[in-house]
């Protein structure tokens, strides 16, 4: 168990510069646990989890940006209707 904790701490420290990458830390945590359970490959699991987490976050951000771009023109204010001319 001490080896797992040491490996997890080393992975977190190694990934610290990459922490700005969205999704990396969450993916690394999940991948580290999965790798540990799958045969004491926590570091490898954390590295793969970081890559997958970042990829999924970027994909979700692109999807959200496209949805926002499609909604923006539909929400543009409509020009005010001019009143009908009065009969003379």
C-alpha positions as CSV (number, residue, x, y, z in Angstrom):
1,X,0.0,0.0,0.0
2,X,2.9,2.3,0.7
3,X,4.2,1.8,-2.8
4,X,0.8,2.8,-4.2
5,X,0.7,6.0,-2.1
6,X,4.2,6.8,-3.2
7,X,3.4,6.2,-6.9
8,X,0.2,8.3,-6.6
9,X,2.1,11.1,-5.0
10,X,4.8,11.0,-7.7
11,X,2.2,11.0,-10.4
12,X,0.4,14.0,-9.0
13,X,3.6,15.9,-8.7
14,X,4.6,14.9,-12.2
15,X,1.3,16.0,-13.5
16,X,1.2,19.3,-11.6
17,X,2.4,21.3,-14.7
18,X,-0.3,19.7,-16.7
19,X,-3.0,20.5,-14.2
20,X,-4.0,23.4,-16.2
21,X,-5.1,21.0,-18.9
22,X,-8.8,20.5,-18.3
23,X,-9.8,17.0,-17.2
24,X,-6.3,15.8,-16.6
25,X,-6.4,15.6,-12.8
26,X,-9.8,13.9,-12.7
27,X,-8.8,11.4,-15.3
28,X,-5.5,10.8,-13.6
29,X,-7.2,10.0,-10.3
30,X,-9.7,7.6,-11.9
31,X,-7.0,6.0,-14.1
32,X,-4.7,5.6,-11.1
33,X,-7.3,3.8,-9.1
34,X,-8.3,1.6,-12.0
35,X,-4.6,0.8,-12.9
36,X,-3.9,-0.1,-9.3
37,X,-6.9,-2.4,-9.1
38,X,-6.1,-3.9,-12.5
39,X,-2.7,-5.1,-11.4
40,X,-0.6,-2.5,-9.6
41,X,-0.2,-0.2,-12.7
42,X,-1.3,3.0,-11.0
43,X,1.2,5.2,-12.7
44,X,0.4,3.9,-16.1
45,X,-3.3,4.2,-15.4
46,X,-2.9,7.7,-14.2
47,X,-1.0,8.8,-17.3
48,X,-3.6,7.2,-19.5
49,X,-6.4,8.7,-17.5
50,X,-4.9,12.1,-17.7
51,X,-4.8,11.9,-21.5
52,X,-8.3,10.5,-21.8
53,X,-9.7,13.0,-19.4
54,X,-8.2,15.9,-21.2
55,X,-9.4,14.6,-24.6
56,X,-13.0,14.1,-23.3
57,X,-13.0,17.6,-21.8
58,X,-11.8,19.2,-25.0
59,X,-14.4,17.3,-27.0
60,X,-17.2,18.5,-24.6
61,X,-16.0,22.1,-24.8
62,X,-16.1,22.0,-28.6
63,X,-19.6,20.6,-28.4
64,X,-20.7,23.3,-26.0
65,X,-19.2,26.0,-28.2
66,X,-21.0,24.7,-31.3
67,X,-24.3,24.6,-29.4
68,X,-23.8,28.2,-28.2
69,X,-22.9,29.4,-31.7
70,X,-26.1,27.9,-33.1
71,X,-28.3,29.5,-30.4
72,X,-26.8,33.0,-30.6
73,X,-28.3,34.0,-34.0
74,X,-31.7,32.8,-32.9
75,X,-31.6,34.9,-29.8
76,X,-30.7,38.1,-31.7
77,X,-33.3,40.9,-30.9
78,X,-35.9,41.4,-33.6
79,X,-36.3,44.9,-35.1
80,X,-39.3,46.7,-33.7
81,X,-42.3,46.7,-36.0
82,X,-43.2,50.2,-37.2
83,X,-46.7,51.4,-36.6
84,X,-49.2,51.4,-39.5
85,X,-49.6,54.8,-41.1
86,X,-52.7,56.7,-39.9
87,X,-55.3,57.3,-42.6
88,X,-55.7,61.0,-43.5
